Amino acid sequence: MSATLIGRVQSPRIIRIGGGVALETAEVLQQLGLSRPLIVTDTNLIALGHVDTVTDVLANVGIGWGTFDAVVEDPTDTCVDEGLAAFNAGDYDCIIGIGGGSVLDAAKAISFMSVNAGHVRDYKAPTQIDKCGPPLILLPTTGGTGSELTRWCVITDTKLTEKYNLSGLACVATAALIDWTFTVTKPARITADTAVDSLTHAIEAFVSRRAFAYTDAFALSAMPLITQHVRTAYTDPENAVAREGLMLAASQAGMAFSNASVALVHGMSRPIGAHFHVAHGLSNAMLLPAVTAFSVSHAPQRYAQCARIMGMAEPADTDGKACEKLIAGLQQLNQDLQVPSPSTNGLDHHAYHEKLPLMAEQAMTSGSPQNNPRVPTAAEIESLYREIW
């Protein structure tokens, strides 16, 4: 938000967006001079036929491929090791990631770990991973993470029980093919959670201390698209207009937070996922209203602008009134999307509260809270965890 901040933008060399662009995968490979891909995905996406959509196109032009389909939700370091072994076992010249954020993040890590020594934890932020592995062609099947356009990925450490960010040029896709038709098979819960994940990306990028005009444009475009379409997609999963809108918004929000960074919601969300296996988008949704209420006093004009552009506040409202309406609007969105609290989602009371100091410490060391308009103390983070319980 500073007038003196220098904006630095990283994005894929090729971006194709629209219904059916997955059918252009072979064309993109040929444009890049690639012909031996390893497909990284999961078994569910194979069962849904999404992987066949791409491999049929490859087969039609005589391109062979290998498949690693063992990606797990919230991909772990061991999952990355297994994928790396699969990549090294073949004569592959690129990686195609087909899936949600977990798959795309795993594909990124497999790529850069193929040329960087050591363990993936050796490269967690703020380290910048600029030694790039084989080209990455990413096809998202959920409109949420925006990973296909970002310079970030998130991996869970099975030894340290920690989710950490990894960042740098090596995490930027070579090509992103963003095809909303994949998303019509998403269940309602995943639709809601990934959409709120996108909304969190957009809001946090806009209020981030590292925001600048370029990222603002993407964030402000994504926010109203999400609030306009998420309820429809949640109740009517095959609504093409809603699905297309959410997919576009996810990509825009991805560009925003990739270059302006996320803030306190994400810093607090990752430990919940690491310790209690709560899906990333869902843990963001649990936190978003409370963290917004905690933060608005330190950037009222920015938060008020969020409220107005999403239609939660009127243009004539004062910034203070608009911020009040924003918090109420986010709370109502969670109610409409049936977002549970940690307690109603089945988390164990004793385990959750026992881990609050560790989770607060992990949130602080992630670096994301330092981008928040109101930078919290560890004690304040613990208090927020208690508030959302």
URLINVEN-V475848 format. One record per backbone hydrogen bond with DSSP energy under -0.5 kcal/mol. CO is the residue of the C=O (numbers start at 0). NH is the residue of the N-H. E is the energy in kcal/mol with one decimal. If there is no record, write none. Layout:
# URLINVEN-V475848
co=<CO CO>
nh=<NH NH>
e=<E E>
This chain:
# URLINVEN-V475848
co=<1 4 13 15 17 19 20 21 23 24 25 26 27 28 28 29 34 35 35 36 36 37 37 38 38 39 40 41 42 43 44 44 44 45 48 49 50 50 51 52 53 54 55 56 57 57 58 61 63 65 66 67 68 74 75 76 77 78 79 80 81 82 83 84 86 86 89 92 93 94 94 95 95 96 96 98 99 100 101 102 103 104 105 106 107 108 109 110 111 111 118 119 120 122 123 126 126 127 128 129 134 135 135 135 136 137 138 139 141 145 145 146 150 152 154 155 155 156 156 161 161 163 164 165 166 167 168 170 173 173 174 175 175 176 177 177 178 179 180 181 182 186 187 188 189 190 191 192 193 194 195 196 197 198 199 200 201 202 203 207 211 212 213 214 215 216 217 218 219 220 221 222 223 224 225 228 229 230 231 235 237 238 239 240 241 242 243 244 245 246 247 248 249 250 251 252 253 254 255 255 256 262 263 264 265 266 267 268 269 270 271 271 272 278 279 280 281 282 283 284 286 287 288 289 290 291 294 295 298 299 300 301 302 303 304 305 306 306 307 313 317 318 319 320 321 322 323 324 325 326 327 328 329 330 331 332 333 334 337 340 341 342 347 348 349 350 352 354 355 356 357 358 359 360 361 362 363 366 367 368 370 372 373 376 377 378 379 380 381 382 383 384 385 387 388>
nh=<4 6 175 177 20 22 23 24 27 28 29 30 31 32 33 32 63 92 93 38 65 39 95 40 67 97 70 45 46 47 48 49 50 48 52 53 53 54 55 56 57 58 59 60 60 62 61 63 36 38 68 40 42 155 79 80 81 82 83 84 85 86 87 88 89 91 91 134 37 96 136 39 97 98 138 140 103 104 105 106 107 108 109 110 111 112 113 113 114 115 121 122 123 166 126 128 166 129 169 131 94 137 173 174 96 176 98 178 143 148 149 149 167 165 163 76 157 160 161 156 163 154 124 152 128 170 171 172 12 13 137 15 177 178 17 179 181 182 183 184 185 190 191 192 193 194 195 196 197 198 199 200 201 202 203 204 205 206 207 210 215 216 217 218 219 220 221 222 223 224 225 226 227 228 229 232 233 234 235 238 239 242 243 244 245 246 247 248 249 250 251 252 253 254 255 256 257 258 258 259 260 266 267 268 269 270 271 272 273 274 275 277 276 282 283 284 285 286 287 288 290 291 292 293 294 295 297 298 302 303 304 305 306 307 308 309 311 312 310 316 321 322 323 324 325 326 327 328 329 330 331 332 333 334 335 336 338 337 339 344 346 345 351 352 353 354 355 358 359 360 361 362 363 364 365 368 366 369 370 371 208 374 375 380 381 382 383 384 385 386 387 388 388 341 342>
e=<-1.1 -0.6 -2.5 -3.2 -1.8 -1.7 -2.0 -1.5 -2.2 -2.4 -2.6 -2.3 -1.8 -0.5 -2.9 -0.9 -0.5 -2.1 -1.0 -0.6 -1.9 -0.6 -2.5 -0.5 -3.2 -2.5 -1.5 -1.3 -2.3 -2.1 -0.5 -1.3 -1.2 -1.0 -1.4 -0.9 -0.6 -2.8 -2.6 -0.7 -2.0 -2.9 -1.8 -0.7 -1.0 -2.6 -1.4 -0.6 -0.7 -3.3 -0.5 -2.5 -0.7 -2.8 -2.0 -2.2 -2.2 -2.4 -2.6 -2.1 -1.9 -2.3 -2.7 -1.3 -1.2 -0.5 -1.1 -0.6 -2.0 -0.6 -2.7 -3.1 -0.6 -0.5 -3.3 -1.5 -2.4 -2.7 -2.2 -2.6 -2.0 -2.3 -2.7 -2.1 -2.5 -2.4 -0.8 -0.8 -1.1 -0.7 -2.0 -1.8 -1.4 -0.5 -1.6 -0.6 -0.6 -1.1 -2.9 -0.9 -2.6 -0.5 -2.0 -2.1 -2.3 -2.5 -1.9 -0.5 -1.3 -2.2 -0.6 -0.9 -1.6 -2.5 -2.6 -1.8 -0.6 -1.4 -1.0 -3.5 -0.5 -2.0 -2.7 -1.9 -3.2 -1.9 -1.7 -0.5 -0.9 -1.6 -2.6 -2.7 -0.6 -0.9 -2.7 -0.6 -1.4 -1.7 -0.9 -0.9 -1.8 -2.6 -2.6 -2.5 -2.6 -1.7 -2.3 -1.9 -2.1 -2.4 -2.6 -2.3 -2.4 -2.8 -2.8 -2.3 -1.9 -2.0 -1.2 -1.7 -2.5 -1.8 -1.1 -2.5 -2.9 -1.2 -2.2 -2.1 -0.7 -0.9 -2.0 -2.1 -2.0 -1.5 -2.7 -2.5 -2.2 -1.7 -2.9 -2.1 -0.8 -2.5 -2.7 -2.2 -2.4 -2.2 -2.3 -2.3 -2.4 -1.8 -2.4 -3.0 -2.0 -2.2 -2.0 -2.8 -2.2 -1.0 -0.5 -1.6 -2.1 -2.0 -2.4 -2.0 -1.9 -0.6 -0.9 -2.0 -2.6 -2.4 -2.2 -0.7 -1.5 -2.5 -2.1 -2.2 -2.4 -1.3 -2.2 -0.6 -2.7 -2.2 -2.3 -1.9 -1.5 -2.1 -2.1 -1.5 -2.5 -2.4 -1.9 -1.8 -2.2 -2.4 -2.4 -1.6 -2.3 -1.2 -1.3 -1.4 -2.8 -2.4 -1.9 -2.3 -2.1 -2.1 -2.1 -2.7 -2.5 -2.1 -2.4 -2.2 -2.0 -1.9 -2.8 -2.1 -2.7 -1.2 -0.5 -1.4 -2.0 -1.2 -2.6 -2.3 -2.3 -1.5 -0.8 -3.1 -2.7 -2.1 -2.7 -2.5 -2.4 -2.5 -1.0 -0.6 -1.3 -0.8 -2.1 -1.4 -2.1 -0.7 -0.5 -1.9 -2.3 -2.0 -2.1 -2.3 -2.0 -2.2 -1.9 -0.7 -0.7 -0.7 -0.5>
